[in-house]
Amino acid sequence: MSILERIQSPYDVRRLSRDELKTLADEVRARLIDVCSRTGGHIGAGLGVVELTVALHAAFDTPRDQLIWDVGHQGYPHKLLTGRNEGFETLRKEKGISGFLKRSESEYDVFGAGHAATSISAALGVAAGRDLRKESYKVVAIVGDGALTCGLAYEGLNNAGHSDRDVIVVLNDNEMSIAPNVGAISKYLTSVQRNSLYNRVRSAIGDIADKGPGGLFSSMGVGTWVRRWEESVKALLTPGVLFEELGFRYFGPIDGHDIDAMIETFNAVRELGGPRLVHVRTEKGKGFPAGESLEKWHALPPDHDPSTGKLRNASSVTTYQKVFGKGLTELGAVNDRVVAITAAMPSGTSTDLFAKAYPSRFFDVGIAEGHAVTFAAGLATRGIRPVVAIYSTFLQRAYDSIIHDVAIQSLPVVFCMDRAGLVGEDGETHMGLYDIAYLLAVPNVTVTAPKDGREMLGLLRTAVGHEAGPFSIRYPRDAAPDAVPAITEIEPVPYGTWEVLRRGSDVALLAVGTMVAPALQAADVLASEGLHITVVNCRFLKPYDEVTLAAVLANHERVLVVEEGTVINGFGAYMSTVIARQDPTIRVAVHGVPDRIIPAAPRARQLALTGLDASGIAARIRALREQESEAVAG
Ligand SMILES: Cc1ncc(C[n+]2csc(CCOP(=O)(O)OP(=O)(O)O)c2C)c(N)n1
């Protein structure tokens, strides 16, 4: 039996010798590589924190002491040590172990996360709660250097640093966000380690302290004095200065793969009070058999070969994301005012293609969605056409910037929202279900959703030509259903228009984006049952197509709006009020994502479970018809 198999909880970790802890770390790493090769998942960050996780559980009294992991994607080793090794094969599966941390999954998951930079604020809240209740335990936030590109991290540091609270921040510095980290703080953190003066001084000090005539020096306390001097040199040259000025006692940088060094540091830091920060240097993706990669194996799909990092059965499916990246790059060639902005997701949004072609017109601003949007607004005031590519879920962070900086000033910023709708295995924290609701509510914003890849690029052309205000395009984490030509061969979609794809007389289906294809399939099925369904592609949600809507209302008594977004305050809710104003006799129903948290599962399964596939839509129409005939009979 391996040591890992014997670990039921961190209590077992704390009983191990130092040598056994090192073996345990090796076993955790091997287990991650093995399981993730089947399940897929965010493996790179976890591989980088194996030793750090072992050291934290060895030095702190978990679960009494509270570990709060930022983002949560690096939490796989933590899961293996906290009673979840046995079920680990269910990682990211429906009803399985979450790919992030979840309070409902384990008492060791103190605070759920998925979005970056929440850990410091949450830890301070936990510490303040502890103090109010006069309890006593340690609170530790573990945050990456990538998260230090978020404003939220500084709000937490600023507040914690002058609070005198007993709170510990462990800065896991691997020089990586998803892509190599960007910005001044990242440069600041790395400049010291690479500073040859610091390294020379440090090794010279080491020589004096270690090789000096032991008895004499140690009796004079010279070794200690030299070490103290090293501390002051370090204080001048290391990132400690920044954090010390923010009110934290700074420790480090220490090697995040050296379990002994970390346990000793954590044991010492644990006993102190007030805000302190331990700076740990780690290597993301450490030990992944395929060797180096630009993103250090940040995330990998299921069924990959760990010796190459490649999919065992690669498919040739083209995703919306890839169609967008290629189209945007082609657009960049014919319009030099177009620039692309990403918030730390160049590969995830496929803007890396644009970056390669036009480096000076590409901006990776870090994990800073609010800043990305306001920065785009600034660019737009200069006649530049910024295309901001941010996942639907992360654009939530920028809501105030969208209203205050873009919409009120009616600036022509284009928002391209990838991963809109149900996102599959990433689960609840990453769902893109709210953008329709939150953008429809903002005046001046054009809100659109394409039915396929070609229409997405047509809308992108319309968007870039639309000078009158902001323009949003949402598209899913999915394969584009069509083969898409170069963007220059695609006409812009006429502004504010819908498209009637099928004409019937019984029910009109107003379908949004991804729901157009299943609506057409549902109409086919229902036709064989004698029901004649009209299907409209409502590619413009706002402004809606008044002419087409009026024509539809003239011929139908029943309308069903179908959308892949929250049913509350979405397009259906909007259309219900519009239609009620125009003709209160028309019955409108809304078929969207129900008002509850949707957990991880494959995307197709989530669509089926929420009734947002052809059979779900057909079933809803049948149910509506039955209600009507009962009402008539009654
Ligand atoms: C608000 C937000 N934007 C974007 C992301 C996507 N994302 C996930 S992990 C990550 C990089 C995090 O880097 P770092 O904080 O250094 O953590 P590490 O990967 O090193 O553990 C990003 C950008 C996110 N989780 N949250």
The ligand as an SDF file (V2000), in Angstrom:
LIG
                    3D

 26 27  0  0  0  0  0  0  0  0999 V2000
  -11.8310   36.7120  -12.6930 C   0  0  0  0  0  0  0  0  0  0  0  0
  -11.1390   35.6140  -13.4340 C   0  0  0  0  0  0  0  0  0  0  0  0
  -10.6460   35.8510  -14.6640 N   0  0  0  0  0  0  0  0  0  0  0  0
  -10.0140   34.8730  -15.3520 C   0  0  0  0  0  0  0  0  0  0  0  0
   -9.8580   33.6330  -14.7920 C   0  0  0  0  0  0  0  0  0  0  0  0
   -9.2200   32.5050  -15.5920 C   0  0  0  0  0  0  0  0  0  0  0  0
   -8.0300   31.9870  -14.8970 N   0  0  0  0  0  0  0  0  0  0  0  0
   -8.0670   30.8390  -14.2090 C   0  0  0  0  0  0  0  0  0  0  0  0
   -6.6140   30.4970  -13.4880 S   0  0  0  0  0  0  0  0  0  0  0  0
   -5.9070   31.8800  -14.1080 C   0  0  0  0  0  0  0  0  0  0  0  0
   -4.4810   32.1800  -13.7950 C   0  0  0  0  0  0  0  0  0  0  0  0
   -4.2610   32.2720  -12.3320 C   0  0  0  0  0  0  0  0  0  0  0  0
   -2.9100   32.4840  -12.0820 O   0  0  0  0  0  0  0  0  0  0  0  0
   -2.3860   32.4790  -10.5980 P   0  0  0  0  0  0  0  0  0  0  0  0
   -3.2500   33.3330   -9.7470 O   0  0  0  0  0  0  0  0  0  0  0  0
   -0.9460   32.7920  -10.6310 O   0  0  0  0  0  0  0  0  0  0  0  0
   -2.6350   31.0050  -10.0920 O   0  0  0  0  0  0  0  0  0  0  0  0
   -1.8490   29.6650  -10.4740 P   0  0  0  0  0  0  0  0  0  0  0  0
   -2.4100   29.2170  -11.7860 O   0  0  0  0  0  0  0  0  0  0  0  0
   -0.4190   29.9670  -10.5560 O   0  0  0  0  0  0  0  0  0  0  0  0
   -2.2190   28.7470   -9.3690 O   0  0  0  0  0  0  0  0  0  0  0  0
   -6.8130   32.6030  -14.8830 C   0  0  0  0  0  0  0  0  0  0  0  0
   -6.5130   33.8380  -15.6270 C   0  0  0  0  0  0  0  0  0  0  0  0
  -10.4020   33.4280  -13.5090 C   0  0  0  0  0  0  0  0  0  0  0  0
  -10.3420   32.2430  -12.9040 N   0  0  0  0  0  0  0  0  0  0  0  0
  -11.0130   34.4270  -12.8570 N   0  0  0  0  0  0  0  0  0  0  0  0
  1  2  1  0
  2  3  1  0
  2 26  2  0
  3  4  2  0
  4  5  1  0
  5  6  1  0
  5 24  2  0
  6  7  1  0
  7  8  2  0
  7 22  1  0
  8  9  1  0
  9 10  1  0
 10 11  1  0
 10 22  2  0
 11 12  1  0
 12 13  1  0
 13 14  1  0
 14 15  2  0
 14 16  1  0
 14 17  1  0
 17 18  1  0
 18 19  2  0
 18 20  1  0
 18 21  1  0
 22 23  1  0
 24 25  1  0
 24 26  1  0
M  CHG  1   7   1
M  END
$$$$
